[in-house]
Amino acid sequence: MSERSHRHFREMLFSSTMCAALAVMVVPVQAQTVAANGPAAAPVEEVTVTAERRTEDIQKATIAITAISGDELQKSDVVQLADINGLVPSLSVARSAGFETIVTVRGIGDETPENSLTTSPGIATYIDGAYVANSITLDETLFDVDHVEVLRGPQGALYGESATGGAVLLVTKQASLDGGTSGDVSASYGTYNLNQEDFDLNVPVSDTLAVHFAGQYYSHDGFTKDALEPGVPLDNANSLAGKIDILWQPTSNFSVKLGTESYHAYQNAAAQKSIDDPNSSPWVVSQDFVPKFDMATNLTHLTAEWDQPWFLIKSTTTYQWLANVQGEDSSRSAFSLIDAYDDVAAWDTSLVNYNEEFDIQSNNSSALQWDVGTFLLSQKSSQFVAEFEGFGGSPPTPADLTVPPNIVTNPPANLAYGNITEVDRKSWAVFAQATYHFTNQLSATLGGRENADTSTDNGINFSGAVGGGPSMTPYTHSTSDHVPTFSAVLDYNPEPDNLLYVSANRGYKPGGVNGDTTQAFNPFAPGVTCTPAYYPGEPRSDCNPLILYITPNAFKPEVNTAFEVGSKNTFLDDHLTADFAGFYYIYQDMQYIDDDPVPFANGITNIPSTHIWGGEAEVKYLGMDDHLHLDANLSLENGSIENNFKTLDSTTVNAIEAANAAAFGPCAFYGQYYNAYCWADVMAAARDVGGNPPAKMPSVLGSFAASYDFDVPYGVLTPRFEYIYRGAYWARIFDEPTLDRVPAYGLINLNLDFVPTNSNFELSIKATNVGNVAGVNNQYTDPYGTDTTSRQYIPPRQVIGTVSYKF
């Protein structure tokens, strides 16, 4: 049996096993309900969410949504968003380039993480209603989380921008006037010298004023060692986080909330292990450049609510800043191994973002409910990159990898690439959504959003190799989008505990501009001369248009039109919930990193059409006198790039250019830089990726968890078992087996909690990744630099003990 057959067999086996598990979960419940005079199980706890800007039962929300409590996150050892894999249907979180967190829902995420300054993620993230403006922020350690809501599918009315595939809502604990002073503290210690201390404290200062404090310290030694740099840990952690929330409620119908949270991580960077690394251990690398990572962020938001008999006015004003400094070994190797070096000494990003959201909601129980509002965003971000390269001779000295203060005007000879970019983004939107209840059983929702975005990119590319040539010229590129989106839902309740819905939604992600000044603008298009100025002395004879998308200066916005049917059900006297959803997407102009026939020029462009489809199931059961907890989810997905779409893979193109890069050869970097023969060789290497699936979309994804509360002397003991499976996927759209295939993994987590009787203490011990599985979180091929392909692994086995106290 071939490896591909083995892989399909494993995924089919997992699918069958999960479906059987879902079925088995129903059987004991049915048996229990017919037992004569047997005790009735407690109902599944009602979960309330705010996905539709109103507090409602999750089983009544007419969208596919999953909510995970902070307690569940702790039991599964979810430290960052990247750890949430498998806990939500169709949600995959991948680490890219060591520092980017790519959230993908139903095959839609972000295929341009290297260019995060000029692009947006496809999944919008909010913290307490405040839009998070940069994906680097998602590297933060989660703390003081009350629960997480994951909205699957485009959010065409209420969330709009960059919610092409869905939204993630992080809801933290808030200041409260209810009760007296309360809080909790916890301390954890584990393998890899893990230390974690958390606290939160709520203080009602008066009848109208309350303050909530929270903080966290988190650290552990590195999971990965560097064989060539002994004593240098990678994948280590060292962070501090703090948060203050203030609630002022002078009257029963008016309140103001001010929240600010700061985070600082300072550590060596994540390990990125080359697929060609000579050491076979997944947690040992052979590199000679010590990477660094230092990130500081702040998110401050002010929310005011004025509640009237017929409407509610709400305003959320947000300020966010980010400062991220990092460096990495771009070769993922060492001079002693490859007789060369490629090190990014600086990849520094800063951001300042302001946004305002203002909406008015109906506030009554009439047949018509509505919400209208506006969203404004102003963002300035900047980036500085300095990458050094050398081939042969002696290994680099520390001075060779030091960024001089005059690097722009006097770049060192070994500076392979330097860039300073400043991006100014503006965005506004108006939106409206209304739900009309025709009867108690039938209702319809219709919403729309008008989105407008502008982006201006000011920058300069420089390098010592060019020696102040054309790439020293500063550039200014601008683009603007004006895209409407919508949401339409029809829902029917045949019974109070059963909901059926069908929906059509359209989501949107802004376009933008590339920073390279040499992109081709498709000179072979009809009406364009075949001898443009940037091909000196190289006339062309073939003027026919080519079926190839060449990297343009501006790239288009993404638009996703989604169709979905769903069913949410509560059975057996509220003992069991079972939710199902099926979807079909028409995904237009997916942004991705493309190469260009112009040597050494690449950037972001669009895939015209991709179709995605799949199905999801979630089941929860709480029974046996409220002792047994069962949770399971399963998603099956597939998709295809439509039509015949030709594109260039940077690894193929760079190999051609490297093989023909003699001083005066066809692809020489400066001499005959735009040589037509090099162009022809590169064009001949274009590949048709039609039929390939979207990247970072596992065809099978799911989890199963079971726990039981045992009444024992002096307290309650709860063991918990969890199995998570993430199927294989392709890391890029090119589907190169060696470079792009990310293997499946399955892991087991165990948790044991003890709550003493009449005590505020709780003790727990957990073992994560019990089998010490070397699961690959993601595989990343750098489209720039030396085209290295590297892997980032999930954390190895950890054992962690925690003591917490609530008061």
Residue pairs with C-beta under 8 A, 6 or more apart in sequence:
1 9
7 728
7 744
10 744
11 699
11 700
11 727
11 728
11 744
14 700
14 702
14 725
14 727
14 746
15 634
15 636
15 700
18 632
18 634
18 702
18 704
18 725
19 634
21 632
21 704
22 578
22 617
22 619
22 632
22 634
25 576
25 619
25 621
25 630
25 632
26 571
26 576
26 578
28 623
29 41
29 571
29 572
29 575
29 576
29 621
29 623
30 572
32 38
32 41
32 575
32 623
32 624
33 572
33 573
33 575
39 625
40 573
41 573
41 575
41 622
41 623
41 624
41 625
41 626
42 622
42 623
42 625
42 626
43 573
43 574
43 575
43 622
44 570
44 574
44 575
44 576
44 577
44 620
44 621
44 622
45 622
46 57
46 59
47 57
47 58
47 59
47 67
48 55
48 56
48 57
48 58
49 55
49 56
49 58
49 61
49 65
49 67
49 149
50 56
50 149
50 169
50 171
51 61
51 63
51 65
51 149
51 151
51 167
51 169
52 61
52 63
52 158
53 158
53 359
53 361
53 371
54 361
54 369
58 65
58 67
59 497
59 499
59 568
59 569
59 570
59 577
59 579
60 499
60 568
61 568
62 445
62 489
62 491
62 499
62 501
62 503
62 566
63 151
63 152
63 153
63 489
63 503
63 566
64 89
64 151
64 152
64 153
64 564
64 566
64 579
64 581
64 583
64 616
65 149
65 150
65 151
65 152
66 87
66 88
66 89
66 91
66 149
66 150
66 152
66 618
66 633
67 147
67 148
67 149
67 150
68 78
68 84
68 87
68 88
68 147
68 148
68 150
69 146
69 147
70 145
70 146
70 147
70 173
72 87
73 84
73 142
73 145
73 148
74 802
75 720
75 722
75 749
75 751
75 753
75 764
75 766
76 83
76 87
76 722
76 749
76 768
77 83
77 749
77 766
77 768
77 798
77 800
78 84
78 87
78 142
79 141
79 142
79 218
79 237
80 101
80 138
80 139
80 140
80 141
80 142
81 93
81 101
81 103
81 138
81 142
81 168
82 93
82 94
82 95
82 101
82 777
83 93
83 795
84 91
84 93
84 148
85 91
85 92
85 93
85 701
85 724
85 726
85 777
85 794
86 701
86 702
86 703
86 724
86 725
86 726
87 633
87 703
87 724
88 150
88 152
88 633
89 152
89 581
89 616
89 617
89 618
89 633
89 634
89 635
89 701
89 702
90 105
90 106
90 152
90 614
90 616
90 635
90 637
90 701
91 103
91 104
91 105
91 150
91 152
91 701
92 103
92 104
92 105
92 109
92 696
92 697
92 698
92 701
92 726
92 729
93 101
93 102
93 103
93 104
94 101
94 102
94 104
94 109
94 696
94 731
94 777
94 778
95 101
95 102
95 270
95 777
95 778
95 792
96 102
96 113
96 778
96 780
97 113
97 114
97 272
97 328
97 780
97 782
98 269
98 270
98 271
98 272
98 291
98 293
98 326
98 328
98 792
99 136
99 139
99 269
99 270
99 293
99 324
99 326
100 110
100 113
100 114
100 116
100 135
100 136
100 139
101 135
101 136
101 138
101 139
102 109
102 110
102 113
102 121
102 135
102 696
102 778
103 109
103 110
103 121
103 122
103 123
103 125
103 138
103 168
104 110
104 122
104 123
104 165
104 696
104 697
105 123
105 150
105 152
105 153
105 165
105 166
106 152
106 153
106 165
106 166
106 583
106 585
106 612
106 614
106 637
106 697
107 165
107 585
107 587
107 610
107 612
107 614
107 637
107 639
107 693
107 694
107 696
107 697
108 122
108 123
108 164
108 165
108 166
108 560
108 585
108 587
108 590
108 612
108 694
109 121
109 122
109 123
109 165
109 696
110 116
110 119
110 120
110 121
110 122
110 123
110 135
111 590
111 591
111 592
111 593
111 695
111 696
111 732
111 733
112 119
112 591
112 592
112 593
112 604
113 135
114 593
114 782
114 783
114 784
115 514
115 593
115 603
115 604
116 134
116 135
116 136
116 349
117 349
117 381
117 382
117 383
117 421
117 423
118 421
118 423
118 455
118 457
118 512
118 513
118 514
118 515
118 604
119 512
119 591
119 604
120 161
120 162
120 509
120 510
121 135
121 162
122 162
122 164
122 165
122 509
122 558
123 162
123 163
123 164
123 165
123 166
123 167
123 168
124 131
124 155
124 159
124 160
124 161
124 162
124 163
124 166
124 167
124 168
125 131
125 132
125 137
125 138
125 167
125 168
125 169
125 170
126 132
126 159
126 167
126 168
126 169
126 170
127 170
127 172
127 261
127 299
127 301
128 170
128 171
128 172
128 174
128 259
128 301
128 303
129 301
129 303
129 316
129 357
130 299
130 301
130 316
130 318
130 320
130 355
131 318
131 355
131 357
131 377
132 138
132 299
132 320
133 320
133 351
133 353
133 355
133 377
133 379
134 320
134 322
134 349
134 351
134 353
134 381
136 295
136 322
136 324
136 349
137 297
137 299
137 320
137 322
139 265
139 295
140 239
140 241
140 263
140 265
140 295
140 297
141 216
141 218
141 237
141 239
141 241
141 263
141 265
142 170
143 198
143 214
143 215
143 216
143 218
143 241
143 243
144 172
144 173
144 198
144 200
144 214
144 216
144 243
144 261
145 170
145 171
145 172
145 173
146 171
146 172
146 173
146 174
147 171
148 168
148 169
148 170
148 171
149 168
149 169
149 171
150 166
150 167
150 168
150 169
151 159
151 163
151 166
151 167
151 168
151 169
152 165
152 166
152 581
152 616
153 165
153 166
153 503
153 505
153 507
153 562
153 564
153 583
154 163
154 164
154 165
154 166
154 485
154 505
154 506
154 507
154 508
154 560
154 561
154 562
155 163
155 166
155 167
155 487
155 505
155 507
156 163
156 447
156 448
156 449
156 485
156 486
156 487
156 505
156 506
156 507
156 508
157 431
157 432
157 433
157 447
157 448
157 449
157 485
157 486
157 487
158 371
158 431
158 433
158 447
158 449
158 487
159 167
160 375
160 429
160 431
160 449
160 451
160 485
160 507
160 508
161 375
161 377
161 427
161 429
161 451
161 453
161 508
161 509
161 510
162 508
162 509
162 510
163 507
163 508
164 507
164 508
164 509
164 558
164 559
164 560
164 587
165 507
165 560
172 214
172 243
172 245
172 259
172 261
173 200
173 202
173 212
173 214
173 245
174 212
174 245
174 247
174 257
174 259
175 202
175 210
175 211
175 212
175 245
175 246
175 247
175 257
176 202
176 204
176 210
176 212
176 247
177 204
177 207
177 208
177 210
177 247
177 249
178 204
179 204
180 204
181 201
181 202
181 203
181 204
181 807
182 201
182 202
182 806
182 807
183 199
183 200
183 201
183 202
183 806
183 807
184 198
184 199
184 200
184 804
184 805
184 806
184 807
185 197
185 198
185 199
185 804
185 805
186 196
186 197
186 198
186 199
186 802
186 803
186 804
186 805
187 196
187 197
187 802
187 803
187 804
188 194
188 195
188 196
188 197
188 800
188 801
188 802
188 803
189 195
189 196
189 800
189 801
190 220
190 798
190 799
190 800
190 801
191 797
191 798
191 799
191 800
192 220
192 221
192 222
192 223
192 798
193 219
193 220
193 221
194 219
194 220
194 221
194 798
194 800
195 217
195 218
195 219
195 220
196 216
196 217
196 218
196 219
196 802
197 216
197 217
198 214
198 215
198 216
199 213
199 214
199 215
199 216
200 212
200 213
200 214
200 215
201 212
201 213
201 214
202 210
202 211
202 212
203 210
203 211
203 212
203 213
204 210
205 211
208 248
208 249
208 250
209 246
209 247
209 248
209 249
210 246
210 247
211 244
211 245
211 246
211 247
212 243
212 244
212 245
212 246
212 247
213 243
213 244
214 242
214 243
214 244
215 240
215 241
215 242
215 243
216 239
216 240
216 241
216 242
217 239
217 240
218 237
218 238
218 239
218 241
219 236
219 237
219 238
219 239
220 236
220 237
221 233
221 236
222 232
222 233
222 234
222 235
222 236
222 268
222 271
223 234
223 235
223 236
223 271
223 283
223 793
223 795
223 796
224 233
224 234
224 235
224 271
224 273
224 283
224 284
224 285
224 793
225 232
225 233
225 234
225 283
225 284
225 285
226 232
226 234
226 284
226 285
226 286
226 287
226 290
227 279
227 284
227 285
227 286
228 286
228 287
228 288
228 334
228 336
229 287
229 288
229 290
232 268
232 290
233 268
234 268
234 269
234 270
234 271
234 285
234 291
235 270
235 271
235 795
236 267
236 268
237 265
237 267
238 265
238 266
238 267
239 263
239 264
239 265
239 266
239 267
240 263
240 264
241 261
241 262
241 263
241 264
242 261
242 262
243 259
243 260
243 261
243 262
244 259
244 260
244 261
245 257
245 258
245 259
246 257
246 258
246 259
247 255
247 256
247 257
248 255
248 256
248 257
248 258
249 255
249 256
252 307
253 306
253 307
253 308
254 304
254 305
254 306
254 307
255 304
255 305
256 302
256 303
256 304
256 305
257 302
257 303
257 304
258 300
258 301
258 302
258 303
259 300
259 301
259 302
259 303
260 298
260 299
260 300
260 301
261 298
261 299
261 300
262 296
262 297
262 298
263 295
263 296
263 297
263 298
264 295
264 296
264 297
265 293
265 294
265 295
265 296
266 293
266 294
267 293
267 294
268 290
268 291
268 292
268 293
269 291
269 292
269 293
269 326
269 327
269 328
270 291
270 293
270 792
271 283
271 285
271 792
271 793
272 285
272 328
272 329
272 332
272 780
272 790
272 791
272 792
273 282
273 285
273 332
273 790
273 791
273 792
273 793
274 285
274 286
274 331
274 332
274 333
274 788
274 789
274 790
275 738
275 739
275 779
275 789
275 790
275 791
276 333
277 284
277 285
277 286
277 332
277 333
278 286
278 337
279 285
279 286
282 774
282 791
282 793
283 774
283 793
283 796
285 332
286 333
286 334
286 337
287 329
287 331
287 332
287 333
287 334
288 329
288 334
288 335
288 336
288 341
288 395
289 327
289 328
289 329
289 341
289 343
289 401
291 326
291 327
291 328
291 329
292 325
292 326
292 327
293 324
293 325
293 326
294 324
294 325
294 326
295 322
295 323
295 324
295 325
295 326
296 322
296 323
296 324
297 320
297 321
297 322
297 323
298 319
298 320
298 321
299 318
299 319
299 320
300 318
300 319
300 320
301 316
301 317
301 318
301 319
302 315
302 316
302 317
303 314
303 315
303 316
303 317
304 314
304 315
305 312
305 313
305 314
306 312
306 313
306 314
307 363
308 363
309 363
309 364
310 362
310 363
310 364
311 360
311 361
311 362
311 363
312 360
312 361
312 362
312 363
313 358
313 359
313 360
314 358
314 359
314 360
314 361
315 356
315 357
315 358
316 356
316 357
316 358
317 354
317 355
317 356
318 353
318 354
318 355
318 356
318 357
319 352
319 353
319 354
320 351
320 352
320 353
320 354
321 350
321 351
321 352
321 353
322 349
322 350
322 351
323 349
323 350
324 348
324 349
324 350
325 346
325 348
326 347
326 348
327 343
327 344
327 345
327 346
327 347
328 343
328 344
328 347
329 342
329 343
329 344
330 342
330 343
330 344
330 387
330 782
330 785
330 786
330 788
331 338
331 340
331 341
331 342
331 343
331 785
331 786
331 788
332 788
332 790
333 788
334 341
335 341
335 390
335 395
335 396
336 395
339 391
339 392
340 389
340 390
340 391
340 392
340 786
341 388
341 389
341 390
341 395
341 396
342 387
342 388
342 389
342 416
342 785
342 786
342 788
343 387
343 388
343 389
343 396
343 401
344 385
344 386
344 387
344 785
345 386
345 387
345 388
345 401
345 402
345 403
346 384
346 385
346 386
346 403
347 383
347 384
347 385
348 383
348 384
348 385
349 381
349 382
349 383
350 381
350 382
350 383
351 379
351 380
351 381
351 382
352 379
352 380
352 381
353 377
353 378
353 379
353 380
353 381
354 377
354 378
354 379
355 375
355 376
355 377
355 378
356 374
356 375
356 376
357 373
357 374
357 375
357 376
358 373
358 374
359 371
359 372
359 373
359 374
359 431
360 371
360 372
360 373
361 369
361 370
361 371
362 368
362 369
362 370
362 371
367 436
367 437
367 438
368 434
368 435
368 436
368 437
369 434
369 435
369 437
370 432
370 433
370 434
370 435
371 431
371 432
371 433
371 434
371 447
372 430
372 431
372 432
372 433
373 430
373 431
373 432
374 428
374 429
374 430
374 431
375 427
375 428
375 429
375 430
375 431
376 427
376 428
377 425
377 426
377 427
377 428
378 425
378 426
379 423
379 424
379 425
379 426
379 427
380 422
380 423
380 424
380 425
381 422
381 423
381 425
382 420
382 421
382 422
382 423
383 419
383 420
383 421
384 419
384 420
385 417
385 418
385 419
386 403
386 407
386 415
386 417
386 418
387 415
387 416
387 417
387 418
387 785
388 396
388 400
388 401
388 412
388 414
388 415
388 416
389 414
389 416
389 785
389 786
390 396
390 400
390 414
396 414
400 412
400 414
404 410
404 412
407 415
407 418
407 462
408 418
408 420
408 460
408 462
411 418
411 462
411 463
411 464
411 468
412 464
413 464
413 465
414 464
415 462
415 463
415 464
415 465
416 463
416 464
416 465
416 785
417 461
417 463
417 784
417 785
418 461
418 462
418 463
419 459
419 460
419 461
419 462
419 515
420 459
420 460
421 457
421 458
421 459
421 515
422 457
422 458
422 459
423 455
423 456
423 457
423 458
424 455
424 456
424 458
425 453
425 454
425 455
425 456
425 510
426 453
426 454
426 455
427 451
427 452
427 453
427 454
427 510
428 452
429 449
429 450
429 451
429 452
430 449
430 450
431 447
431 448
431 449
431 450
432 447
432 448
432 449
433 445
433 446
433 447
433 448
433 487
434 445
434 446
434 447
435 443
435 444
435 445
436 443
436 444
436 445
437 443
438 444
440 493
441 492
441 493
441 494
442 490
442 491
442 492
442 493
443 490
443 491
444 488
444 489
444 490
444 491
445 487
445 488
445 489
445 490
445 491
446 486
446 487
446 488
446 489
447 486
447 487
447 488
448 484
448 485
448 486
448 487
449 484
449 485
449 486
450 482
450 484
451 481
451 482
451 483
451 484
451 485
451 508
451 510
452 480
452 481
452 482
453 480
453 481
453 510
453 511
453 557
454 478
454 479
454 480
454 481
455 478
455 479
455 480
455 510
455 511
455 512
455 513
456 476
456 477
456 478
456 513
457 475
457 476
457 477
457 478
457 512
457 513
457 514
457 515
458 474
458 475
458 476
459 474
459 475
459 515
460 472
460 473
460 474
460 475
461 471
461 472
461 475
461 515
461 516
461 517
462 468
462 471
462 472
463 471
465 669
465 670
466 472
466 669
466 670
469 670
470 517
470 518
471 517
471 518
473 517
475 515
475 517
477 513
477 514
477 515
477 553
477 554
478 513
479 511
479 512
479 513
479 554
481 510
481 511
481 557
483 508
483 557
483 559
485 505
485 506
485 507
485 508
485 559
486 504
486 505
486 506
487 503
487 504
487 505
487 506
488 503
488 504
488 505
489 501
489 502
489 503
490 501
490 502
490 503
491 499
491 500
491 501
491 502
492 499
492 500
492 501
493 499
493 500
494 500
497 569
497 570
497 571
497 574
498 567
498 568
498 569
498 570
499 566
499 567
499 568
499 569
500 565
500 566
500 567
501 564
501 565
501 566
501 567
502 563
502 564
502 565
502 566
503 562
503 563
503 564
503 565
503 566
504 561
504 562
504 563
504 564
505 561
505 562
505 564
506 559
506 560
506 561
506 562
507 559
507 560
507 562
508 557
508 558
508 559
508 560
509 557
509 558
509 559
509 591
510 557
511 554
511 555
511 556
511 557
511 558
511 591
512 554
512 555
512 604
513 553
513 554
513 555
514 551
514 552
514 553
514 554
514 555
514 603
514 604
515 603
516 551
516 601
516 602
516 603
518 534
518 596
518 598
518 600
518 601
519 550
519 551
519 552
519 553
519 596
519 598
519 601
519 603
520 550
520 551
520 596
520 597
520 598
520 601
521 550
521 552
521 553
522 528
522 546
522 550
522 552
523 529
523 530
523 532
523 535
524 530
524 542
524 543
524 544
524 545
524 546
525 545
526 545
530 539
530 540
530 541
530 542
530 543
531 538
531 539
531 540
534 598
534 674
535 674
535 676
536 674
538 672
538 674
538 675
538 676
539 676
540 676
546 683
547 644
547 646
548 646
548 647
548 648
548 683
548 686
549 594
549 605
549 606
549 607
549 608
549 645
549 646
549 647
550 594
550 596
550 597
550 605
551 594
551 595
551 596
551 601
551 602
551 603
551 604
551 605
552 605
555 591
555 603
555 604
555 605
555 606
556 589
556 591
556 606
557 589
558 587
558 588
558 589
558 590
558 591
558 606
559 587
559 588
559 589
560 585
560 586
560 587
560 588
561 585
561 586
561 587
561 588
562 583
562 584
562 585
562 586
563 583
563 584
563 585
564 581
564 582
564 583
564 584
565 581
565 582
565 583
566 579
566 580
566 581
566 582
567 579
567 580
567 581
568 577
568 579
569 577
569 578
569 579
570 576
570 577
571 577
571 578
575 621
575 622
575 623
576 619
576 620
576 621
577 618
577 619
577 620
577 621
578 617
578 618
578 619
579 616
579 617
579 618
579 619
580 615
580 616
580 617
580 618
581 615
581 616
582 613
582 614
582 615
582 616
583 612
583 613
583 614
583 615
584 611
584 612
584 613
585 610
585 611
585 612
585 613
585 639
586 609
586 611
587 609
587 610
587 611
587 612
587 639
587 694
588 608
588 609
588 610
589 606
589 607
589 608
590 606
590 607
590 610
590 694
591 604
591 605
591 606
592 604
592 605
592 606
592 607
592 695
592 732
592 733
593 602
593 603
593 604
593 650
593 783
594 602
594 603
594 604
594 605
594 647
594 648
595 601
595 602
595 647
595 648
595 649
595 650
595 653
595 654
595 682
595 783
596 602
596 603
596 648
597 648
597 679
597 682
597 683
598 674
598 679
599 657
599 667
599 669
599 673
599 674
599 675
599 678
599 682
600 657
600 669
602 648
602 650
602 653
602 783
602 784
607 641
607 645
607 647
607 689
607 733
608 642
608 643
608 645
609 641
609 642
609 643
610 639
610 640
610 641
610 642
610 694
611 639
611 640
611 642
612 637
612 638
612 639
612 694
612 697
613 637
613 638
613 639
614 635
614 636
614 637
614 638
615 635
615 636
616 633
616 634
616 635
616 636
617 632
617 633
617 634
617 635
618 632
618 633
619 630
619 631
619 632
619 633
620 630
620 631
621 628
621 629
621 630
621 631
622 628
622 629
622 630
624 708
626 709
627 708
627 709
627 710
628 706
628 707
628 708
629 705
629 706
629 707
629 708
629 709
629 720
630 704
630 705
630 706
631 703
631 704
631 705
631 706
632 702
632 703
632 704
632 705
633 702
633 703
634 700
634 701
634 702
635 700
635 701
635 702
636 699
636 700
637 697
637 698
637 699
637 701
638 693
638 699
639 693
639 694
639 697
640 690
640 691
640 692
640 693
641 689
641 690
641 691
641 692
641 693
641 694
641 733
642 690
643 690
644 688
644 690
645 688
645 689
645 690
646 686
646 687
646 688
646 689
647 686
647 687
647 689
647 733
647 734
648 682
648 685
648 686
648 687
649 685
649 687
649 734
649 736
650 781
650 783
650 784
650 787
651 736
651 739
651 781
651 787
651 789
652 685
652 687
653 682
653 685
654 787
655 787
656 667
656 678
656 681
656 682
656 685
657 667
657 678
657 682
658 667
660 666
660 667
660 678
660 681
661 667
661 668
661 669
662 668
663 671
664 671
664 672
665 671
665 672
665 675
666 672
666 675
666 677
666 678
666 681
667 675
667 678
667 681
668 675
687 734
689 733
689 734
689 735
692 730
692 733
692 734
692 735
693 699
693 729
693 730
693 735
694 733
695 729
695 730
695 731
695 732
695 733
695 740
696 729
696 730
696 731
696 778
697 729
697 730
698 726
698 727
698 728
698 729
698 744
699 727
699 728
699 729
700 725
700 727
700 744
701 725
701 726
701 727
702 724
702 725
703 722
703 723
703 724
703 725
704 722
704 723
705 720
705 721
705 722
705 723
706 720
706 721
707 718
707 719
707 720
707 721
707 751
708 718
708 719
709 716
709 717
709 718
710 716
710 717
710 718
710 719
714 756
714 757
715 754
715 755
715 756
715 757
715 759
716 754
716 755
716 757
717 752
717 753
717 754
718 751
718 752
718 753
718 754
718 755
719 750
719 751
719 752
720 750
720 751
720 752
720 753
721 748
721 749
721 750
722 748
722 749
722 750
722 751
723 746
723 747
723 748
724 746
724 747
724 748
724 749
725 744
725 745
725 746
726 744
726 745
726 746
726 775
727 744
728 741
728 742
728 743
728 744
729 742
730 740
730 741
730 742
731 739
731 740
731 741
731 742
731 778
731 779
731 780
731 781
732 739
732 740
732 781
734 740
735 741
738 789
739 779
739 781
739 789
740 779
740 781
741 779
742 776
742 778
742 779
743 776
745 773
745 775
745 776
745 794
746 773
747 768
747 769
747 770
747 771
747 773
747 775
747 794
748 769
748 770
748 771
749 766
749 767
749 768
749 769
749 770
750 766
750 767
750 770
751 764
751 765
751 766
751 767
752 764
752 765
752 766
753 762
753 763
753 764
754 762
754 763
754 764
755 761
755 762
755 763
756 763
760 805
760 806
760 807
761 803
761 804
761 805
762 803
762 804
762 805
762 806
763 801
763 802
763 803
764 801
764 802
764 804
765 799
765 800
765 801
765 802
766 799
766 800
766 802
767 797
767 798
767 799
767 800
768 795
768 797
768 798
768 800
769 775
769 794
769 795
769 796
769 797
769 798
770 797
771 797
772 796
772 797
773 794
774 793
774 794
774 796
775 793
775 794
776 791
776 792
776 793
776 794
777 791
777 792
777 793
777 794
778 791
778 792
779 789
779 790
779 791
780 789
780 790
780 791
780 792
781 787
781 788
781 789
782 788
782 789
782 790
